[in-house]
Amino acid sequence: MYQSKIVKIENAPLLNNAERDEVQKEVLLIADRNRAEQFQEAKVLLDKIKTISDNSLELKEKTNDILKQIGANSYTKDMVIGFLKQVSNVPMFNIVMKEGKK
C-alpha cells in the first residue's frame, strides 16, 4: 500500500502547468540576462586582445624597419596578431562581438 503511494508521489508533477510555465519564464529570463552579461565580458576581453594585437603588429613593423636599416634579417617570431586571427575565424567570434555591444 505504501509502495503504491510512493510511486504515485514520485510520478506526480511538482507544479501544475501554469506554475511550470511561470517558473520556466523566470528561469529563462535570468539565463538570458546572464548570457548578455557574459557576452559583454567576452567582448571586453576580445577588444583587449585586438588592442594588444595592433600593438604587437606595430612592434614588429618598427623592429623590422630598424633591422632593415642595419642590414639584418627580419624579425619573424609569431606575433599576437596570429592569435587574434585564429580567434576571429571561429564562427562564435562575430556573435560575441555583436551580442557584446548590447
A tleap script that builds the chain and sets N, CA, C and O, in Angstrom:
source leaprc.protein.ff14SB
mol = sequence {
  NMET TYR GLN SER LYS ILE VAL LYS ILE GLU
  ASN ALA PRO LEU LEU ASN ASN ALA GLU ARG
  ASP GLU VAL GLN LYS GLU VAL LEU LEU ILE
  ALA ASP ARG ASN ARG ALA GLU GLN PHE GLN
  GLU ALA LYS VAL LEU LEU ASP LYS ILE LYS
  THR ILE SER ASP ASN SER LEU GLU LEU LYS
  GLU LYS THR ASN ASP ILE LEU LYS GLN ILE
  GLY ALA ASN SER TYR THR LYS ASP MET VAL
  ILE GLY PHE LEU LYS GLN VAL SER ASN VAL
  PRO MET PHE ASN ILE VAL MET LYS GLU GLY
  LYS CLYS
}
set mol.1.N position { 0.826 -1.187 0.000 }
set mol.1.CA position { 0.000 0.000 0.000 }
set mol.1.C position { 0.878 1.262 0.000 }
set mol.1.O position { 0.645 2.177 -0.789 }
set mol.2.N position { 1.885 1.311 0.883 }
set mol.2.CA position { 2.761 2.480 0.914 }
set mol.2.C position { 3.566 2.610 -0.369 }
set mol.2.O position { 3.827 3.715 -0.846 }
set mol.3.N position { 3.953 1.468 -0.920 }
set mol.3.CA position { 4.761 1.496 -2.143 }
set mol.3.C position { 3.986 2.148 -3.285 }
set mol.3.O position { 4.560 2.920 -4.053 }
set mol.4.N position { 2.706 1.855 -3.407 }
set mol.4.CA position { 1.919 2.460 -4.484 }
set mol.4.C position { 1.762 3.974 -4.267 }
set mol.4.O position { 1.736 4.735 -5.234 }
set mol.5.N position { 1.658 4.405 -3.029 }
set mol.5.CA position { 1.581 5.836 -2.735 }
set mol.5.C position { 2.908 6.525 -3.074 }
set mol.5.O position { 2.922 7.627 -3.622 }
set mol.6.N position { 4.012 5.867 -2.744 }
set mol.6.CA position { 5.332 6.429 -3.071 }
set mol.6.C position { 5.486 6.567 -4.575 }
set mol.6.O position { 5.952 7.599 -5.058 }
set mol.7.N position { 5.103 5.542 -5.318 }
set mol.7.CA position { 5.197 5.585 -6.781 }
set mol.7.C position { 4.322 6.703 -7.325 }
set mol.7.O position { 4.734 7.424 -8.234 }
set mol.8.N position { 3.122 6.857 -6.783 }
set mol.8.CA position { 2.214 7.903 -7.236 }
set mol.8.C position { 2.810 9.291 -6.982 }
set mol.8.O position { 2.734 10.169 -7.842 }
set mol.9.N position { 3.398 9.485 -5.807 }
set mol.9.CA position { 4.005 10.772 -5.463 }
set mol.9.C position { 5.212 11.048 -6.358 }
set mol.9.O position { 5.396 12.170 -6.830 }
set mol.10.N position { 6.040 10.015 -6.591 }
set mol.10.CA position { 7.224 10.188 -7.435 }
set mol.10.C position { 6.859 10.550 -8.871 }
set mol.10.O position { 7.604 11.273 -9.534 }
set mol.11.N position { 5.746 10.067 -9.348 }
set mol.11.CA position { 5.338 10.316 -10.731 }
set mol.11.C position { 4.464 11.557 -10.903 }
set mol.11.O position { 4.177 11.967 -12.028 }
set mol.12.N position { 4.046 12.149 -9.795 }
set mol.12.CA position { 3.203 13.347 -9.878 }
set mol.12.C position { 4.077 14.566 -10.154 }
set mol.12.O position { 5.147 14.697 -9.560 }
set mol.13.N position { 3.646 15.460 -11.042 }
set mol.13.CA position { 4.433 16.669 -11.307 }
set mol.13.C position { 4.471 17.562 -10.064 }
set mol.13.O position { 3.505 17.626 -9.303 }
set mol.14.N position { 5.583 18.238 -9.873 }
set mol.14.CA position { 5.731 19.123 -8.718 }
set mol.14.C position { 4.890 20.384 -8.869 }
set mol.14.O position { 4.420 20.954 -7.884 }
set mol.15.N position { 4.708 20.812 -10.118 }
set mol.15.CA position { 3.962 22.034 -10.397 }
set mol.15.C position { 2.861 21.752 -11.414 }
set mol.15.O position { 2.974 20.849 -12.242 }
set mol.16.N position { 1.804 22.537 -11.333 }
set mol.16.CA position { 0.796 22.424 -12.385 }
set mol.16.C position { 1.320 23.169 -13.615 }
set mol.16.O position { 2.357 23.828 -13.539 }
set mol.17.N position { 0.631 23.074 -14.720 }
set mol.17.CA position { 1.112 23.659 -15.974 }
set mol.17.C position { 1.357 25.161 -15.875 }
set mol.17.O position { 2.365 25.662 -16.374 }
set mol.18.N position { 0.440 25.880 -15.233 }
set mol.18.CA position { 0.584 27.330 -15.109 }
set mol.18.C position { 1.802 27.685 -14.256 }
set mol.18.O position { 2.560 28.594 -14.594 }
set mol.19.N position { 1.986 26.961 -13.148 }
set mol.19.CA position { 3.146 27.205 -12.295 }
set mol.19.C position { 4.442 26.878 -13.034 }
set mol.19.O position { 5.420 27.623 -12.964 }
set mol.20.N position { 4.429 25.749 -13.743 }
set mol.20.CA position { 5.610 25.357 -14.513 }
set mol.20.C position { 5.968 26.425 -15.537 }
set mol.20.O position { 7.137 26.784 -15.677 }
set mol.21.N position { 4.970 26.934 -16.255 }
set mol.21.CA position { 5.210 27.961 -17.270 }
set mol.21.C position { 5.781 29.235 -16.649 }
set mol.21.O position { 6.661 29.871 -17.228 }
set mol.22.N position { 5.284 29.602 -15.483 }
set mol.22.CA position { 5.776 30.801 -14.800 }
set mol.22.C position { 7.227 30.620 -14.345 }
set mol.22.O position { 8.047 31.521 -14.518 }
set mol.23.N position { 7.543 29.466 -13.769 }
set mol.23.CA position { 8.912 29.184 -13.333 }
set mol.23.C position { 9.846 29.129 -14.548 }
set mol.23.O position { 10.955 29.663 -14.509 }
set mol.24.N position { 9.395 28.487 -15.615 }
set mol.24.CA position { 10.205 28.409 -16.826 }
set mol.24.C position { 10.500 29.801 -17.378 }
set mol.24.O position { 11.628 30.089 -17.781 }
set mol.25.N position { 9.499 30.650 -17.396 }
set mol.25.CA position { 9.667 32.024 -17.886 }
set mol.25.C position { 10.718 32.764 -17.059 }
set mol.25.O position { 11.574 33.452 -17.615 }
set mol.26.N position { 10.655 32.628 -15.758 }
set mol.26.CA position { 11.597 33.308 -14.864 }
set mol.26.C position { 13.012 32.754 -15.034 }
set mol.26.O position { 13.974 33.521 -15.088 }
set mol.27.N position { 13.144 31.444 -15.118 }
set mol.27.CA position { 14.460 30.819 -15.293 }
set mol.27.C position { 15.088 31.274 -16.609 }
set mol.27.O position { 16.273 31.604 -16.642 }
set mol.28.N position { 14.318 31.296 -17.681 }
set mol.28.CA position { 14.842 31.716 -18.986 }
set mol.28.C position { 15.209 33.198 -18.995 }
set mol.28.O position { 16.179 33.594 -19.641 }
set mol.29.N position { 14.447 34.007 -18.291 }
set mol.29.CA position { 14.766 35.431 -18.187 }
set mol.29.C position { 16.105 35.636 -17.477 }
set mol.29.O position { 16.928 36.441 -17.916 }
set mol.30.N position { 16.317 34.919 -16.399 }
set mol.30.CA position { 17.583 35.007 -15.664 }
set mol.30.C position { 18.736 34.502 -16.540 }
set mol.30.O position { 19.798 35.123 -16.579 }
set mol.31.N position { 18.535 33.403 -17.228 }
set mol.31.CA position { 19.575 32.860 -18.108 }
set mol.31.C position { 19.915 33.849 -19.217 }
set mol.31.O position { 21.091 34.043 -19.528 }
set mol.32.N position { 18.912 34.475 -19.815 }
set mol.32.CA position { 19.170 35.458 -20.876 }
set mol.32.C position { 19.932 36.673 -20.360 }
set mol.32.O position { 20.814 37.189 -21.047 }
set mol.33.N position { 19.602 37.131 -19.163 }
set mol.33.CA position { 20.327 38.260 -18.572 }
set mol.33.C position { 21.795 37.909 -18.352 }
set mol.33.O position { 22.692 38.686 -18.679 }
set mol.34.N position { 22.019 36.732 -17.796 }
set mol.34.CA position { 23.391 36.290 -17.547 }
set mol.34.C position { 24.150 36.089 -18.855 }
set mol.34.O position { 25.334 36.415 -18.938 }
set mol.35.N position { 23.489 35.564 -19.861 }
set mol.35.CA position { 24.107 35.359 -21.174 }
set mol.35.C position { 24.556 36.700 -21.749 }
set mol.35.O position { 25.666 36.815 -22.268 }
set mol.36.N position { 23.706 37.697 -21.658 }
set mol.36.CA position { 24.031 39.028 -22.177 }
set mol.36.C position { 25.246 39.604 -21.448 }
set mol.36.O position { 26.129 40.190 -22.075 }
set mol.37.N position { 25.290 39.439 -20.135 }
set mol.37.CA position { 26.438 39.932 -19.360 }
set mol.37.C position { 27.713 39.200 -19.755 }
set mol.37.O position { 28.777 39.813 -19.844 }
set mol.38.N position { 27.617 37.896 -19.995 }
set mol.38.CA position { 28.791 37.125 -20.383 }
set mol.38.C position { 29.309 37.562 -21.756 }
set mol.38.O position { 30.519 37.645 -21.966 }
set mol.39.N position { 28.399 37.841 -22.685 }
set mol.39.CA position { 28.824 38.328 -23.993 }
set mol.39.C position { 29.530 39.680 -23.858 }
set mol.39.O position { 30.522 39.932 -24.541 }
set mol.40.N position { 29.027 40.538 -22.992 }
set mol.40.CA position { 29.666 41.839 -22.781 }
set mol.40.C position { 31.068 41.664 -22.196 }
set mol.40.O position { 32.006 42.346 -22.610 }
set mol.41.N position { 31.209 40.757 -21.239 }
set mol.41.CA position { 32.524 40.489 -20.647 }
set mol.41.C position { 33.478 39.925 -21.699 }
set mol.41.O position { 34.641 40.324 -21.765 }
set mol.42.N position { 32.986 39.001 -22.516 }
set mol.42.CA position { 33.826 38.393 -23.554 }
set mol.42.C position { 34.250 39.440 -24.575 }
set mol.42.O position { 35.393 39.428 -25.033 }
set mol.43.N position { 33.345 40.342 -24.937 }
set mol.43.CA position { 33.684 41.379 -25.908 }
set mol.43.C position { 34.792 42.285 -25.370 }
set mol.43.O position { 35.692 42.672 -26.116 }
set mol.44.N position { 34.731 42.620 -24.094 }
set mol.44.CA position { 35.779 43.449 -23.488 }
set mol.44.C position { 37.132 42.750 -23.640 }
set mol.44.O position { 38.124 43.384 -24.002 }
set mol.45.N position { 37.170 41.455 -23.364 }
set mol.45.CA position { 38.427 40.712 -23.490 }
set mol.45.C position { 38.901 40.644 -24.936 }
set mol.45.O position { 40.092 40.794 -25.207 }
set mol.46.N position { 37.980 40.420 -25.862 }
set mol.46.CA position { 38.355 40.350 -27.273 }
set mol.46.C position { 38.838 41.703 -27.786 }
set mol.46.O position { 39.763 41.776 -28.595 }
set mol.47.N position { 38.208 42.768 -27.312 }
set mol.47.CA position { 38.683 44.110 -27.677 }
set mol.47.C position { 40.101 44.330 -27.148 }
set mol.47.O position { 40.931 44.938 -27.823 }
set mol.48.N position { 40.371 43.843 -25.955 }
set mol.48.CA position { 41.709 43.970 -25.368 }
set mol.48.C position { 42.727 43.191 -26.207 }
set mol.48.O position { 43.825 43.683 -26.468 }
set mol.49.N position { 42.362 41.977 -26.628 }
set mol.49.CA position { 43.249 41.183 -27.485 }
set mol.49.C position { 43.507 41.914 -28.791 }
set mol.49.O position { 44.626 41.891 -29.303 }
set mol.50.N position { 42.488 42.561 -29.333 }
set mol.50.CA position { 42.645 43.325 -30.584 }
set mol.50.C position { 43.648 44.459 -30.370 }
set mol.50.O position { 44.512 44.683 -31.218 }
set mol.51.N position { 43.549 45.158 -29.275 }
set mol.51.CA position { 44.482 46.247 -28.970 }
set mol.51.C position { 45.908 45.713 -28.829 }
set mol.51.O position { 46.850 46.288 -29.374 }
set mol.52.N position { 46.055 44.621 -28.103 }
set mol.52.CA position { 47.379 44.013 -27.945 }
set mol.52.C position { 47.916 43.580 -29.305 }
set mol.52.O position { 49.097 43.762 -29.602 }
set mol.53.N position { 47.047 43.011 -30.121 }
set mol.53.CA position { 47.442 42.572 -31.464 }
set mol.53.C position { 47.918 43.746 -32.310 }
set mol.53.O position { 48.939 43.648 -32.990 }
set mol.54.N position { 47.189 44.846 -32.273 }
set mol.54.CA position { 47.587 46.045 -33.031 }
set mol.54.C position { 48.958 46.542 -32.563 }
set mol.54.O position { 49.807 46.900 -33.380 }
set mol.55.N position { 49.165 46.561 -31.263 }
set mol.55.CA position { 50.451 46.990 -30.710 }
set mol.55.C position { 51.563 46.023 -31.101 }
set mol.55.O position { 52.693 46.429 -31.371 }
set mol.56.N position { 51.223 44.748 -31.127 }
set mol.56.CA position { 52.193 43.725 -31.498 }
set mol.56.C position { 52.620 43.885 -32.952 }
set mol.56.O position { 53.803 43.772 -33.275 }
set mol.57.N position { 51.665 44.144 -33.814 }
set mol.57.CA position { 51.977 44.351 -35.230 }
set mol.57.C position { 52.837 45.603 -35.413 }
set mol.57.O position { 53.772 45.605 -36.213 }
set mol.58.N position { 52.524 46.646 -34.684 }
set mol.58.CA position { 53.304 47.886 -34.757 }
set mol.58.C position { 54.746 47.624 -34.293 }
set mol.58.O position { 55.699 48.125 -34.890 }
set mol.59.N position { 54.892 46.835 -33.225 }
set mol.59.CA position { 56.224 46.481 -32.736 }
set mol.59.C position { 57.008 45.730 -33.807 }
set mol.59.O position { 58.183 46.012 -34.042 }
set mol.60.N position { 56.353 44.783 -34.446 }
set mol.60.CA position { 57.034 44.002 -35.483 }
set mol.60.C position { 57.483 44.907 -36.637 }
set mol.60.O position { 58.604 44.794 -37.132 }
set mol.61.N position { 56.587 45.800 -37.051 }
set mol.61.CA position { 56.932 46.698 -38.164 }
set mol.61.C position { 58.099 47.620 -37.792 }
set mol.61.O position { 59.014 47.807 -38.593 }
set mol.62.N position { 58.076 48.188 -36.601 }
set mol.62.CA position { 59.168 49.065 -36.162 }
set mol.62.C position { 60.475 48.282 -36.033 }
set mol.62.O position { 61.540 48.757 -36.428 }
set mol.63.N position { 60.376 47.086 -35.479 }
set mol.63.CA position { 61.558 46.241 -35.337 }
set mol.63.C position { 62.166 45.935 -36.696 }
set mol.63.O position { 63.380 46.025 -36.880 }
set mol.64.N position { 61.312 45.572 -37.645 }
set mol.64.CA position { 61.804 45.244 -38.982 }
set mol.64.C position { 62.363 46.467 -39.699 }
set mol.64.O position { 63.313 46.344 -40.472 }
set mol.65.N position { 61.792 47.642 -39.458 }
set mol.65.CA position { 62.352 48.865 -40.045 }
set mol.65.C position { 63.781 49.085 -39.561 }
set mol.65.O position { 64.674 49.393 -40.349 }
set mol.66.N position { 63.982 48.924 -38.266 }
set mol.66.CA position { 65.322 49.109 -37.699 }
set mol.66.C position { 66.275 48.045 -38.241 }
set mol.66.O position { 67.395 48.352 -38.647 }
set mol.67.N position { 65.821 46.794 -38.244 }
set mol.67.CA position { 66.678 45.710 -38.727 }
set mol.67.C position { 67.036 45.893 -40.199 }
set mol.67.O position { 68.159 45.599 -40.610 }
set mol.68.N position { 66.088 46.374 -40.984 }
set mol.68.CA position { 66.337 46.616 -42.416 }
set mol.68.C position { 67.398 47.708 -42.590 }
set mol.68.O position { 68.276 47.603 -43.445 }
set mol.69.N position { 67.304 48.743 -41.778 }
set mol.69.CA position { 68.260 49.857 -41.877 }
set mol.69.C position { 69.681 49.420 -41.578 }
set mol.69.O position { 70.633 49.983 -42.119 }
set mol.70.N position { 69.832 48.430 -40.726 }
set mol.70.CA position { 71.187 47.979 -40.398 }
set mol.70.C position { 71.590 46.743 -41.198 }
set mol.70.O position { 72.667 46.181 -40.996 }
set mol.71.N position { 70.703 46.326 -42.114 }
set mol.71.CA position { 71.028 45.191 -42.981 }
set mol.71.C position { 70.903 43.836 -42.314 }
set mol.71.O position { 71.517 42.868 -42.763 }
set mol.72.N position { 70.131 43.750 -41.266 }
set mol.72.CA position { 69.951 42.484 -40.552 }
set mol.72.C position { 68.701 41.758 -41.067 }
set mol.72.O position { 67.877 42.327 -41.783 }
set mol.73.N position { 68.592 40.497 -40.682 }
set mol.73.CA position { 67.422 39.695 -41.055 }
set mol.73.C position { 66.156 40.213 -40.370 }
set mol.73.O position { 66.209 40.828 -39.305 }
set mol.74.N position { 65.034 39.949 -41.005 }
set mol.74.CA position { 63.741 40.380 -40.464 }
set mol.74.C position { 63.394 39.635 -39.186 }
set mol.74.O position { 63.848 38.517 -38.943 }
set mol.75.N position { 62.589 40.281 -38.395 }
set mol.75.CA position { 62.038 39.701 -37.162 }
set mol.75.C position { 60.850 38.842 -37.571 }
set mol.75.O position { 59.856 39.356 -38.084 }
set mol.76.N position { 60.950 37.533 -37.347 }
set mol.76.CA position { 59.923 36.626 -37.875 }
set mol.76.C position { 59.168 35.864 -36.797 }
set mol.76.O position { 58.398 34.955 -37.111 }
set mol.77.N position { 59.370 36.211 -35.554 }
set mol.77.CA position { 58.672 35.490 -34.479 }
set mol.77.C position { 57.170 35.731 -34.575 }
set mol.77.O position { 56.716 36.773 -35.049 }
set mol.78.N position { 56.413 34.738 -34.111 }
set mol.78.CA position { 54.953 34.865 -34.120 }
set mol.78.C position { 54.537 36.057 -33.287 }
set mol.78.O position { 55.122 36.347 -32.243 }
set mol.79.N position { 53.520 36.739 -33.766 }
set mol.79.CA position { 53.016 37.917 -33.080 }
set mol.79.C position { 51.596 37.618 -32.588 }
set mol.79.O position { 50.972 36.645 -33.011 }
set mol.80.N position { 51.115 38.445 -31.715 }
set mol.80.CA position { 49.773 38.266 -31.152 }
set mol.80.C position { 48.710 38.339 -32.247 }
set mol.80.O position { 47.625 37.779 -32.094 }
set mol.81.N position { 49.011 39.019 -33.337 }
set mol.81.CA position { 48.026 39.116 -34.418 }
set mol.81.C position { 47.647 37.730 -34.952 }
set mol.81.O position { 46.518 37.516 -35.394 }
set mol.82.N position { 48.590 36.805 -34.908 }
set mol.82.CA position { 48.277 35.434 -35.326 }
set mol.82.C position { 47.230 34.803 -34.433 }
set mol.82.O position { 46.341 34.094 -34.905 }
set mol.83.N position { 47.339 35.060 -33.150 }
set mol.83.CA position { 46.339 34.547 -32.205 }
set mol.83.C position { 44.976 35.176 -32.478 }
set mol.83.O position { 43.955 34.489 -32.511 }
set mol.84.N position { 44.980 36.485 -32.673 }
set mol.84.CA position { 43.714 37.175 -32.950 }
set mol.84.C position { 43.063 36.624 -34.220 }
set mol.84.O position { 41.850 36.420 -34.257 }
set mol.85.N position { 43.855 36.385 -35.248 }
set mol.85.CA position { 43.304 35.844 -36.496 }
set mol.85.C position { 42.668 34.479 -36.268 }
set mol.85.O position { 41.605 34.182 -36.815 }
set mol.86.N position { 43.320 33.651 -35.459 }
set mol.86.CA position { 42.747 32.342 -35.168 }
set mol.86.C position { 41.430 32.474 -34.417 }
set mol.86.O position { 40.446 31.810 -34.742 }
set mol.87.N position { 41.425 33.332 -33.417 }
set mol.87.CA position { 40.223 33.529 -32.605 }
set mol.87.C position { 39.095 34.120 -33.451 }
set mol.87.O position { 37.945 33.695 -33.340 }
set mol.88.N position { 39.424 35.095 -34.291 }
set mol.88.CA position { 38.380 35.776 -35.060 }
set mol.88.C position { 37.834 34.929 -36.205 }
set mol.88.O position { 36.813 35.281 -36.796 }
set mol.89.N position { 38.496 33.822 -36.527 }
set mol.89.CA position { 37.975 32.928 -37.560 }
set mol.89.C position { 36.971 31.918 -37.020 }
set mol.89.O position { 36.370 31.172 -37.793 }
set mol.90.N position { 36.785 31.885 -35.722 }
set mol.90.CA position { 35.798 30.995 -35.114 }
set mol.90.C position { 34.423 31.629 -35.300 }
set mol.90.O position { 34.254 32.813 -35.007 }
set mol.91.N position { 33.430 30.868 -35.782 }
set mol.91.CA position { 32.104 31.461 -36.034 }
set mol.91.C position { 31.508 32.204 -34.835 }
set mol.91.O position { 30.781 33.179 -35.023 }
set mol.92.N position { 31.794 31.774 -33.639 }
set mol.92.CA position { 31.216 32.398 -32.448 }
set mol.92.C position { 31.768 33.799 -32.219 }
set mol.92.O position { 31.147 34.592 -31.511 }
set mol.93.N position { 32.917 34.121 -32.798 }
set mol.93.CA position { 33.553 35.423 -32.600 }
set mol.93.C position { 32.604 36.560 -32.968 }
set mol.93.O position { 32.394 37.476 -32.173 }
set mol.94.N position { 32.035 36.505 -34.158 }
set mol.94.CA position { 31.142 37.584 -34.609 }
set mol.94.C position { 29.887 37.685 -33.752 }
set mol.94.O position { 29.369 38.779 -33.523 }
set mol.95.N position { 29.408 36.558 -33.286 }
set mol.95.CA position { 28.225 36.572 -32.415 }
set mol.95.C position { 28.565 37.261 -31.104 }
set mol.95.O position { 27.805 38.101 -30.623 }
set mol.96.N position { 29.703 36.908 -30.528 }
set mol.96.CA position { 30.120 37.528 -29.263 }
set mol.96.C position { 30.286 39.031 -29.442 }
set mol.96.O position { 29.825 39.812 -28.610 }
set mol.97.N position { 30.942 39.439 -30.526 }
set mol.97.CA position { 31.182 40.858 -30.746 }
set mol.97.C position { 29.863 41.610 -30.952 }
set mol.97.O position { 29.708 42.728 -30.461 }
set mol.98.N position { 28.929 41.016 -31.662 }
set mol.98.CA position { 27.635 41.657 -31.908 }
set mol.98.C position { 26.797 41.702 -30.622 }
set mol.98.O position { 26.267 42.750 -30.253 }
set mol.99.N position { 26.688 40.566 -29.957 }
set mol.99.CA position { 25.864 40.498 -28.747 }
set mol.99.C position { 26.495 41.303 -27.603 }
set mol.99.O position { 25.786 41.825 -26.742 }
set mol.100.N position { 27.810 41.398 -27.598 }
set mol.100.CA position { 28.500 42.116 -26.529 }
set mol.100.C position { 28.302 43.608 -26.572 }
set mol.100.O position { 28.563 44.295 -25.585 }
set mol.101.N position { 27.839 44.132 -27.707 }
set mol.101.CA position { 27.603 45.580 -27.843 }
set mol.101.C position { 26.322 46.008 -27.148 }
set mol.101.O position { 26.155 47.181 -26.812 }
set mol.102.N position { 25.428 45.073 -26.936 }
set mol.102.CA position { 24.110 45.418 -26.390 }
set mol.102.C position { 24.185 45.748 -24.908 }
set mol.102.O position { 23.166 46.059 -24.293 }
savepdb mol mol.pdb
quit
